[in-house]
Amino acid sequence: MTGQTGATGLPGVDPGLAERMSRDVARVEEFIQAQLAGEEEFIASAANHLFAAGGKRFRPMLTVLCSYLGGAYPASDEVVAAAAGVELTHLASLYHDDVMDEATTRRGALSANLAFGNTTAILVGDLLFGKASAIVADLGAEAVRIQAQTFVRLCAGQIRDARPCPPGEDRLEYYLGVLRDKTGSLIATAAQYGGMFGGAAPGTVEVLRRYGESLGMAFQLADDILDVTGDVSESGKAAGTDLREGVDTLPVILVRAQADPSDARLIELLDADLTDDRLHAEALSLLRQNPMLARAQEMTRQVADEACEVLAPLGESAGTDALKALARSAVVRVR
């Protein structure tokens, strides 16, 4: 079972390029399926559980698209393998996330922790990290170094995300640093691998890496705002989940920083136990009406614009147009 790549759903993307992307992302999916099928039946079923549920295949699509900037069509076998390594790393993190978040659903399916139990979900995540590392090992020492550094940043970001901002540190900078590591790092690697194994010049590879990190931050910022403004049909989780769990995302951080006397009731609620449905509903309503939500939306669009600006040294092409469309699509949900 394959998921929706979304490659043809980007407005403004050359149809021929979108079709090539779809074909190459399908090759990545086939590569991953072969990796997961080579295990004992129960392990294969557990490892394939979230992959089979679908998803946007956002990271493989980015790797494939960035590889085209090196001038090669279709994507080489190395590009396909690199994209698979990135997607398996992402998939592994989802198994661990579901255990940490005590999730009940993922991608419209039963979460892995409920389907198989916490112990199996954690071990399957570890197995997938191992498979990703084995794939990357065949791509050379530099790819292994990048994978290891990315893995460290991803884990460090998740650890810091689970902790409150330390006393004396700027809340906004701490939050942005967490996003840069926990989400931006792997998307940066997806773009970097595409350039590397697509034959792009070193300068182009670095541009793509920087673009990917900004893209990842924009994507996560948009997700955090959607938690306030959206509903379960859009985000896959109930609105205000972060509020209920006491997680301060960008809109809340801006409200706290502004310290406007008119926000006294909202801040009181933000410091309360929002597992109470009545208090949670009131806090969510007040946050949705607060002008800092619009400010957070504008900041998110600015990050996406910055990702597009990073691409300037690469000039204009169907490939860079598609990368810009990808950045715009990441934040269109917050408009």
C-alpha positions as CSV (number, residue, x, y, z in Angstrom):
1,M,0.0,0.0,0.0
2,T,1.4,3.3,-1.0
3,G,0.6,6.8,0.3
4,Q,-0.2,10.0,-1.4
5,T,3.0,11.9,-2.4
6,G,1.2,15.2,-3.0
7,A,3.7,15.9,-5.8
8,T,1.1,16.8,-8.3
9,G,-0.9,18.8,-5.8
10,L,1.5,21.8,-5.7
11,P,0.1,24.8,-7.5
12,G,2.4,26.3,-10.1
13,V,4.6,23.2,-10.5
14,D,5.4,22.2,-14.1
15,P,3.2,19.1,-14.8
16,G,6.1,17.2,-16.4
17,L,8.2,17.8,-13.4
18,A,5.4,16.8,-11.1
19,E,4.9,13.5,-13.0
20,R,8.7,12.7,-12.8
21,M,8.6,13.4,-9.0
22,S,5.6,11.1,-8.6
23,R,7.4,8.3,-10.4
24,D,10.6,8.7,-8.4
25,V,8.8,8.9,-5.0
26,A,7.0,5.7,-6.0
27,R,10.4,4.1,-6.4
28,V,11.3,5.3,-2.9
29,E,8.1,3.7,-1.5
30,E,8.9,0.4,-3.3
31,F,12.5,0.5,-1.9
32,I,11.1,1.0,1.7
33,Q,8.5,-1.8,1.2
34,A,11.2,-4.2,0.2
35,Q,13.2,-3.3,3.3
36,L,10.2,-3.8,5.6
37,A,9.1,-7.1,3.9
38,G,12.4,-8.8,4.8
39,E,11.5,-9.5,8.4
40,E,9.6,-12.1,10.4
41,E,5.9,-11.8,9.8
42,F,5.0,-10.0,13.1
43,I,7.9,-7.6,12.9
44,A,7.2,-6.8,9.3
45,S,3.6,-6.1,10.1
46,A,4.5,-3.8,13.1
47,A,7.2,-2.0,11.1
48,N,4.9,-1.5,8.1
49,H,1.9,-0.3,10.3
50,L,2.5,3.5,10.0
51,F,4.1,3.4,6.6
52,A,1.0,1.6,5.2
53,A,-1.2,4.2,6.7
54,G,0.1,6.6,4.1
55,G,1.2,10.2,4.6
56,K,2.5,13.0,2.3
57,R,5.9,11.5,1.7
58,F,7.0,15.1,2.1
59,R,10.7,14.2,2.8
60,P,11.3,11.8,0.0
61,M,9.6,14.2,-2.4
62,L,12.0,16.9,-1.3
63,T,15.0,14.7,-1.7
64,V,13.9,13.7,-5.2
65,L,13.1,17.3,-6.2
66,C,16.5,18.6,-4.9
67,S,18.3,15.9,-6.8
68,Y,16.9,17.3,-10.1
69,L,18.8,20.5,-9.5
70,G,21.9,18.5,-10.3
71,G,20.5,17.8,-13.7
72,A,19.8,14.1,-13.5
73,Y,16.4,12.6,-14.5
74,P,15.2,10.2,-13.3
75,A,16.6,10.1,-9.7
76,S,19.6,7.8,-9.3
77,D,19.5,4.7,-7.2
78,E,21.6,6.6,-4.6
79,V,19.0,9.4,-4.4
80,V,16.3,6.8,-4.0
81,A,18.2,5.1,-1.2
82,A,19.0,8.4,0.5
83,A,15.3,9.4,0.4
84,A,14.4,6.0,1.9
85,G,16.9,6.5,4.7
86,V,15.4,9.9,5.6
87,E,11.8,8.6,5.4
88,L,12.6,5.6,7.6
89,T,14.3,7.9,10.1
90,H,11.1,10.1,10.2
91,L,8.9,7.0,10.4
92,A,11.0,5.7,13.4
93,S,10.5,9.0,15.2
94,L,6.7,8.7,14.8
95,Y,6.7,5.3,16.7
96,H,8.6,6.9,19.5
97,D,6.4,10.1,19.4
98,D,3.3,8.0,19.8
99,V,4.6,6.3,22.9
100,M,5.7,9.7,24.4
101,D,2.4,11.4,23.5
102,E,0.2,8.4,24.5
103,A,-1.4,8.9,21.1
104,T,-4.5,6.9,20.0
105,T,-4.4,7.6,16.2
106,R,-1.8,8.4,13.6
107,R,-2.6,9.1,9.9
108,G,-6.1,8.0,10.5
109,A,-5.1,4.5,11.8
110,L,-4.6,3.1,15.3
111,S,-1.4,4.4,16.8
112,A,1.4,1.9,17.0
113,N,1.5,2.0,20.8
114,L,-2.1,1.0,21.0
115,A,-1.9,-1.5,18.2
116,F,1.2,-3.3,19.5
117,G,2.0,-1.9,23.0
118,N,4.6,0.6,24.1
119,T,7.5,-1.9,24.3
120,T,7.0,-3.1,20.7
121,A,6.4,0.4,19.4
122,I,9.7,1.6,20.9
123,L,11.6,-1.4,19.6
124,V,10.1,-1.1,16.1
125,G,11.2,2.6,16.1
126,D,14.7,1.4,17.0
127,L,14.6,-1.2,14.3
128,L,13.6,1.4,11.7
129,F,16.4,3.7,12.9
130,G,18.8,0.8,12.4
131,K,17.5,0.1,8.9
132,A,17.9,3.8,8.0
133,S,21.5,3.7,9.2
134,A,22.3,0.6,7.2
135,I,20.9,2.2,4.0
136,V,22.9,5.4,4.6
137,A,26.1,3.4,5.4
138,D,26.1,2.2,1.8
139,L,26.1,5.8,0.6
140,G,29.5,6.6,2.1
141,A,31.2,8.1,5.1
142,E,29.9,11.7,4.6
143,A,26.3,10.5,4.4
144,V,26.8,8.5,7.6
145,R,28.3,11.6,9.3
146,I,25.3,13.7,8.2
147,Q,22.8,11.0,9.4
148,A,24.5,10.8,12.8
149,Q,24.5,14.6,13.3
150,T,20.9,14.8,12.2
151,F,19.9,12.0,14.6
152,V,21.6,13.8,17.5
153,R,19.8,17.1,16.7
154,L,16.4,15.3,16.3
155,C,16.7,13.6,19.7
156,A,18.1,16.8,21.4
157,G,15.2,18.8,20.0
158,Q,12.7,16.2,21.2
159,I,14.3,16.2,24.7
160,R,14.2,20.0,24.9
161,D,10.7,20.1,23.6
162,A,9.6,17.9,26.5
163,R,11.1,20.4,29.1
164,P,10.1,23.9,30.0
165,C,12.3,26.8,28.8
166,P,15.1,27.1,31.4
167,P,15.1,30.2,33.6
168,G,16.9,33.1,32.1
169,E,16.5,31.9,28.5
170,D,14.4,33.7,26.0
171,R,11.2,31.7,25.5
172,L,10.9,32.5,21.8
173,E,14.5,31.7,21.0
174,Y,14.3,28.4,23.0
175,Y,11.2,27.4,21.1
176,L,12.6,28.3,17.7
177,G,15.8,26.3,18.5
178,V,13.6,23.3,19.4
179,L,11.8,23.5,16.1
180,R,15.1,23.9,14.2
181,D,16.4,20.7,15.7
182,K,13.4,18.4,16.0
183,T,11.8,19.2,12.6
184,G,14.2,21.4,10.6
185,S,17.2,19.1,10.9
186,L,15.8,16.1,9.1
187,I,14.1,18.1,6.4
188,A,17.4,19.9,5.9
189,T,19.1,16.5,5.5
190,A,16.4,15.4,3.0
191,A,17.3,18.4,0.8
192,Q,21.0,18.1,1.3
193,Y,21.0,14.4,0.3
194,G,19.1,15.3,-2.8
195,G,21.7,17.8,-3.9
196,M,24.6,15.5,-2.9
197,F,23.5,12.4,-4.7
198,G,22.0,14.3,-7.6
199,G,25.4,15.6,-8.5
200,A,24.9,19.3,-7.5
201,A,27.9,21.5,-6.8
202,P,28.9,21.9,-3.1
203,G,27.6,25.5,-3.0
204,T,24.2,24.4,-4.3
205,V,24.1,21.5,-1.8
206,E,24.6,24.0,1.0
207,V,21.9,26.3,-0.3
208,L,19.5,23.3,-0.4
209,R,20.4,22.4,3.2
210,R,19.7,25.9,4.4
211,Y,16.4,26.0,2.5
212,G,15.4,22.6,4.0
213,E,16.0,23.8,7.5
214,S,13.9,26.9,7.0
215,L,11.2,24.9,5.2
216,G,11.1,22.5,8.2
217,M,10.7,25.3,10.6
218,A,7.9,26.9,8.6
219,F,6.2,23.5,8.4
220,Q,6.3,23.0,12.1
221,L,5.2,26.5,12.9
222,A,2.2,26.0,10.7
223,D,1.4,22.8,12.4
224,D,1.5,24.5,15.8
225,I,-0.8,27.2,14.6
226,L,-3.2,24.7,13.1
227,D,-3.5,23.2,16.5
228,V,-5.1,26.5,17.6
229,T,-7.1,27.3,14.5
230,G,-7.9,24.0,12.9
231,D,-10.0,21.0,13.8
232,V,-9.4,17.2,13.9
233,S,-10.3,16.8,10.2
234,E,-7.4,19.2,9.2
235,S,-4.7,18.4,11.7
236,G,-5.4,14.8,12.7
237,K,-5.8,15.7,16.3
238,A,-8.3,17.6,18.4
239,A,-7.9,21.4,18.4
240,G,-6.0,22.8,21.4
241,T,-4.0,19.6,22.1
242,D,-0.9,21.6,22.9
243,L,-2.9,23.9,25.2
244,R,-4.3,21.0,27.1
245,E,-0.9,19.5,27.5
246,G,0.6,22.8,28.7
247,V,2.9,23.2,25.7
248,D,3.7,26.8,24.8
249,T,3.8,27.3,21.0
250,L,4.3,30.5,19.1
251,P,0.9,32.2,19.7
252,V,1.1,31.5,23.4
253,I,4.7,32.7,23.7
254,L,3.8,35.9,21.9
255,V,0.8,36.5,24.3
256,R,3.0,35.9,27.3
257,A,5.7,38.2,26.0
258,Q,3.3,41.0,25.2
259,A,2.0,41.0,28.8
260,D,-1.0,43.1,27.9
261,P,-3.3,43.7,30.8
262,S,-6.3,42.8,28.7
263,D,-4.9,39.3,28.4
264,A,-4.9,38.7,32.1
265,R,-7.7,36.1,31.9
266,L,-6.1,34.3,29.1
267,I,-2.7,34.1,30.9
268,E,-4.5,33.0,34.0
269,L,-6.0,30.1,32.0
270,L,-2.7,29.3,30.3
271,D,-1.2,28.7,33.8
272,A,-4.2,26.6,34.9
273,D,-5.0,22.9,34.5
274,L,-6.5,22.8,31.1
275,T,-7.5,19.2,31.3
276,D,-10.7,20.7,32.5
277,D,-12.8,20.9,29.4
278,R,-14.6,24.1,30.3
279,L,-11.4,26.0,31.1
280,H,-9.8,24.5,28.0
281,A,-12.6,25.7,25.7
282,E,-12.4,29.2,27.2
283,A,-8.7,29.4,26.8
284,L,-8.9,28.2,23.2
285,S,-11.6,30.7,22.4
286,L,-9.6,33.6,23.9
287,L,-6.5,32.6,22.1
288,R,-8.3,32.4,18.7
289,Q,-9.5,36.0,19.2
290,N,-6.1,37.3,20.4
291,P,-4.2,39.6,17.9
292,M,-1.0,37.6,18.7
293,L,-2.5,34.7,16.7
294,A,-2.4,36.9,13.6
295,R,1.2,37.9,14.5
296,A,2.2,34.2,14.8
297,Q,0.6,33.5,11.4
298,E,2.6,36.4,9.8
299,M,5.9,35.2,11.4
300,T,5.2,31.7,10.0
301,R,4.7,33.2,6.5
302,Q,7.9,35.2,6.9
303,V,9.9,32.0,7.7
304,A,8.5,30.4,4.5
305,D,9.5,33.5,2.5
306,E,13.0,33.3,4.0
307,A,13.2,29.7,2.7
308,C,12.3,30.9,-0.8
309,E,14.9,33.8,-0.6
310,V,17.6,31.3,0.3
311,L,17.2,29.8,-3.2
312,A,18.1,33.1,-4.9
313,P,21.7,32.0,-5.8
314,L,20.3,29.0,-7.8
315,G,18.4,31.3,-10.3
316,E,15.0,30.5,-11.8
317,S,14.1,27.1,-13.1
318,A,11.2,24.6,-12.9
319,G,13.0,23.0,-9.9
320,T,13.4,26.2,-7.9
321,D,9.8,27.1,-8.7
322,A,8.7,23.8,-7.3
323,L,10.8,24.3,-4.2
324,K,9.1,27.7,-3.7
325,A,5.7,26.2,-4.2
326,L,6.6,23.6,-1.6
327,A,7.4,26.3,0.9
328,R,4.2,28.2,0.2
329,S,2.2,25.0,0.5
330,A,3.7,24.4,4.0
331,V,2.1,27.6,5.4
332,V,-1.0,28.0,3.2
333,R,-3.0,26.4,6.1
334,V,-2.4,29.4,8.4
335,R,-3.7,32.0,6.0
